[in-house]
Amino acid sequence: MIKKTVINISSIVLVLFSIGQINAQEVKMSHKDSLNTILDKYYELNLKVFQSGSTIKDIDNIFNLFTDDFTYVHPKCGGVYTRENLYNGYKRNQEKGSYNGKTVDIKVTSKIIGLNAIAVTKRFIRKEDGKTVEGKEQMAVFEFKDGKIIKIKEYW
């Protein structure tokens, strides 16, 4: 009788443990999916800003994806930028007409999604002399906090 009770209790614990494992895996997948959705939205909104006729509202839409303490790190192009520095750079580029529609796509070639971070490789697709040209592959790492991007670090 005791042996049967121990077996039943062990079976119940095993079933409960298995259910917990399944739920934990579902939560992790959901978390990864939400990070991926934010990343996709970031690139979609940037592509919109890169077009001629984009507006300040288009830039604001990108920055709504960022935390208040967001930083952009690009050692090759000046180092560390605060949220405000980067916003002013977008605004300045827009005012100068740098966003002229020559960038026609941003092709993400690979992603590694981790806990609150995604490493990507991407290529800018541009129109040059009437031809569509793929740029060199570039790497970036996105870090997330509370469903927003807290840091982007470029490695190109």
N, C-alpha and C positions, 0 to 999 in steps of 0.2 A: 504494500500500500504506500509506504514512504517512497519507495523507488518510483512508483507510478506518479506520485505527486511531484517529485523532483523533475521527472521527465516532462510533465505538463507545464510546470513553471518555466523550465528551460525553453520549451517550445514557444511559450508566450513571449518570453524575453527576446528570443531570436526573431520572432515575427515583428515585435515592436521596434527592435533595432533595425530590421530591414526596412520598415516603413519610414523610419527616421532618415535612413541613408537615401532612400528614394526622394524624399522631400528636400533634403539638403542638396542633392544633385539638381533638382528642378530649380531651386532658388539660385544656385550658381549659374545655371544656363540663362535664367531670366536676367541676372545681373550682367552677364556678358552681353546678352542681347541688347540691354539698355545702353551699355557703353558703346556698342557698335552703332546703335541708332544715333546717338549724340555725335559720334565721329562722322557718320555719313551726312548728317545735317550740317556739320561744320564745313565739309567740303562742298556740299550743295550751295550753301549760302555764300561761301567765298567765290565760287564760280559765278554766281549772280552779281556780286560786287565787281568782279573783273570785267564785266560787260560795260560798254559805253551806255550812258543813260542811267547807271545805277545811282541810288540816292543815299543820303545819310541814314535813312530808315533801314536800308539794306545792310549797312555797316552795323547799326544798332542791333539788328537781328543776330549777327554773328556774336556780338559781345554779350547778348543775353544768355549765351551758352557758357559763359565764363563766370567763375567765382569772383567776388570782390577783390580778393588778394591774388588774382591770376598773375602769372609771369610767363613771358615768352623768352626763351633762351636760344640764341643763335650766335655762337662764338665767331663764326666767319663774317657775319654781317653786323657786328657791333656789340655783341654780348647779351646782357640781360635787359629786357624791357618790361616796365610795369604795364599794367592794364591801360593806364592813361597814356603812356608813351606810345604804345602800339595803336591805340585808338587814334591818336593825333597823326600817326604815320599813315594809317588808312585814309583818314580825312584829307591829309595833304596830297596823297597820291591821287585821290579822286578829284580834288580841286585842280591839280596839274594836268588832268586828262590821261594819267598813266593807265587807268582802267578803260581800255579802248576796244575790248572784244577780241584781241588777238589770242588770248587764252580761251580755247573752245571746250576744254575738258580737263579734269584732273583724274587721272587713271590710277587708282590704288591697286598695286600689283601684288601686295601681300600684307597680311595682318597677323600679329600674334597678340591675342587678348589674354591678359592676366588679371590679377586682382587689382582693380582700380587703375589699370594702365593698359594702353594699346601701343605696340610698336608697329609702324607701317613703313612700307616703301611705296613710293608714288612717282608718277611722271606727269609733268604738265604737258598737255597737248596744245600746240599753238599753230596759228596760221601764219606762215612766212612765205612771202613771194607767191601767194596763191596756192601754196601747198600746205597740207597738214603734216606737222612734224612732231614727233615724240621727243620730249626733252630727256635729259639724263635721269637715271633713277636716283631718287633722294630718299633719305631715311628721317623719320621723326618719331618721337615718343610723346604720347599724350597721357597725362595723369589726371585722375578724376577725384572729386570730393563732393559728396552729397548730390550726386547726379549732374554735376557741372564740371567743366574743364578747369583745373587749377593750374596746370603748367603744360606748355608745349616746348619741347627741346628738339631743335633741328640738328641733324648730324650730316650736313652737306656743305 
